[in-house]
C-alpha cells in the first residue's frame, strides 16, 4: 500500500475490514472488528483466530 492509499484510508467513509483465519476450521473471513478478542469464526464460532497479513 502506498502513501496515497494510506492517506485516502484515513479520510475514507468506507468501513475498514480486517482479514482473519480460524485456527480451528481454517475458514478465512473478514470482520470490521480490529480487536481480535471480539471476533469469532462465522462457521464454527471459535475464538481461536489469527490475523492474516496483508498481501
MODELLER restraints for C-alpha pairs under 7 A, 6 or more apart:
rsr = mdl.restraints
at = mdl.atoms
rsr.add(forms.Gaussian(group=physical.xy_distance, feature=features.Distance(at['CA:15:A'], at['CA:32:A']), mean=6.98, stdev=0.5))
rsr.add(forms.Gaussian(group=physical.xy_distance, feature=features.Distance(at['CA:16:A'], at['CA:32:A']), mean=6.01, stdev=0.5))
rsr.add(forms.Gaussian(group=physical.xy_distance, feature=features.Distance(at['CA:17:A'], at['CA:30:A']), mean=6.11, stdev=0.5))
rsr.add(forms.Gaussian(group=physical.xy_distance, feature=features.Distance(at['CA:17:A'], at['CA:31:A']), mean=5.40, stdev=0.5))
rsr.add(forms.Gaussian(group=physical.xy_distance, feature=features.Distance(at['CA:17:A'], at['CA:32:A']), mean=4.47, stdev=0.5))
rsr.add(forms.Gaussian(group=physical.xy_distance, feature=features.Distance(at['CA:18:A'], at['CA:30:A']), mean=5.40, stdev=0.5))
rsr.add(forms.Gaussian(group=physical.xy_distance, feature=features.Distance(at['CA:18:A'], at['CA:31:A']), mean=5.31, stdev=0.5))
rsr.add(forms.Gaussian(group=physical.xy_distance, feature=features.Distance(at['CA:18:A'], at['CA:32:A']), mean=6.02, stdev=0.5))
rsr.add(forms.Gaussian(group=physical.xy_distance, feature=features.Distance(at['CA:18:A'], at['CA:34:A']), mean=6.53, stdev=0.5))
rsr.add(forms.Gaussian(group=physical.xy_distance, feature=features.Distance(at['CA:19:A'], at['CA:29:A']), mean=5.93, stdev=0.5))
rsr.add(forms.Gaussian(group=physical.xy_distance, feature=features.Distance(at['CA:19:A'], at['CA:30:A']), mean=4.62, stdev=0.5))
rsr.add(forms.Gaussian(group=physical.xy_distance, feature=features.Distance(at['CA:19:A'], at['CA:31:A']), mean=6.66, stdev=0.5))
rsr.add(forms.Gaussian(group=physical.xy_distance, feature=features.Distance(at['CA:19:A'], at['CA:51:A']), mean=5.92, stdev=0.5))
rsr.add(forms.Gaussian(group=physical.xy_distance, feature=features.Distance(at['CA:19:A'], at['CA:52:A']), mean=5.35, stdev=0.5))
rsr.add(forms.Gaussian(group=physical.xy_distance, feature=features.Distance(at['CA:20:A'], at['CA:28:A']), mean=5.77, stdev=0.5))
rsr.add(forms.Gaussian(group=physical.xy_distance, feature=features.Distance(at['CA:20:A'], at['CA:29:A']), mean=5.45, stdev=0.5))
rsr.add(forms.Gaussian(group=physical.xy_distance, feature=features.Distance(at['CA:20:A'], at['CA:30:A']), mean=6.01, stdev=0.5))
rsr.add(forms.Gaussian(group=physical.xy_distance, feature=features.Distance(at['CA:20:A'], at['CA:49:A']), mean=6.51, stdev=0.5))
rsr.add(forms.Gaussian(group=physical.xy_distance, feature=features.Distance(at['CA:20:A'], at['CA:50:A']), mean=5.51, stdev=0.5))
rsr.add(forms.Gaussian(group=physical.xy_distance, feature=features.Distance(at['CA:20:A'], at['CA:51:A']), mean=4.38, stdev=0.5))
rsr.add(forms.Gaussian(group=physical.xy_distance, feature=features.Distance(at['CA:20:A'], at['CA:52:A']), mean=5.19, stdev=0.5))
rsr.add(forms.Gaussian(group=physical.xy_distance, feature=features.Distance(at['CA:21:A'], at['CA:27:A']), mean=5.51, stdev=0.5))
rsr.add(forms.Gaussian(group=physical.xy_distance, feature=features.Distance(at['CA:21:A'], at['CA:28:A']), mean=4.30, stdev=0.5))
rsr.add(forms.Gaussian(group=physical.xy_distance, feature=features.Distance(at['CA:21:A'], at['CA:29:A']), mean=6.26, stdev=0.5))
rsr.add(forms.Gaussian(group=physical.xy_distance, feature=features.Distance(at['CA:21:A'], at['CA:49:A']), mean=5.62, stdev=0.5))
rsr.add(forms.Gaussian(group=physical.xy_distance, feature=features.Distance(at['CA:21:A'], at['CA:50:A']), mean=5.52, stdev=0.5))
rsr.add(forms.Gaussian(group=physical.xy_distance, feature=features.Distance(at['CA:21:A'], at['CA:51:A']), mean=6.40, stdev=0.5))
rsr.add(forms.Gaussian(group=physical.xy_distance, feature=features.Distance(at['CA:21:A'], at['CA:52:A']), mean=6.52, stdev=0.5))
rsr.add(forms.Gaussian(group=physical.xy_distance, feature=features.Distance(at['CA:22:A'], at['CA:28:A']), mean=6.54, stdev=0.5))
rsr.add(forms.Gaussian(group=physical.xy_distance, feature=features.Distance(at['CA:22:A'], at['CA:41:A']), mean=6.08, stdev=0.5))
rsr.add(forms.Gaussian(group=physical.xy_distance, feature=features.Distance(at['CA:22:A'], at['CA:48:A']), mean=6.17, stdev=0.5))
rsr.add(forms.Gaussian(group=physical.xy_distance, feature=features.Distance(at['CA:22:A'], at['CA:49:A']), mean=4.32, stdev=0.5))
rsr.add(forms.Gaussian(group=physical.xy_distance, feature=features.Distance(at['CA:22:A'], at['CA:50:A']), mean=6.47, stdev=0.5))
rsr.add(forms.Gaussian(group=physical.xy_distance, feature=features.Distance(at['CA:23:A'], at['CA:48:A']), mean=5.64, stdev=0.5))
rsr.add(forms.Gaussian(group=physical.xy_distance, feature=features.Distance(at['CA:23:A'], at['CA:49:A']), mean=5.37, stdev=0.5))
rsr.add(forms.Gaussian(group=physical.xy_distance, feature=features.Distance(at['CA:24:A'], at['CA:46:A']), mean=6.92, stdev=0.5))
rsr.add(forms.Gaussian(group=physical.xy_distance, feature=features.Distance(at['CA:24:A'], at['CA:48:A']), mean=6.71, stdev=0.5))
rsr.add(forms.Gaussian(group=physical.xy_distance, feature=features.Distance(at['CA:33:A'], at['CA:39:A']), mean=6.72, stdev=0.5))
rsr.add(forms.Gaussian(group=physical.xy_distance, feature=features.Distance(at['CA:39:A'], at['CA:47:A']), mean=6.45, stdev=0.5))
rsr.add(forms.Gaussian(group=physical.xy_distance, feature=features.Distance(at['CA:40:A'], at['CA:46:A']), mean=5.48, stdev=0.5))
rsr.add(forms.Gaussian(group=physical.xy_distance, feature=features.Distance(at['CA:40:A'], at['CA:47:A']), mean=4.72, stdev=0.5))
rsr.add(forms.Gaussian(group=physical.xy_distance, feature=features.Distance(at['CA:41:A'], at['CA:47:A']), mean=6.51, stdev=0.5))
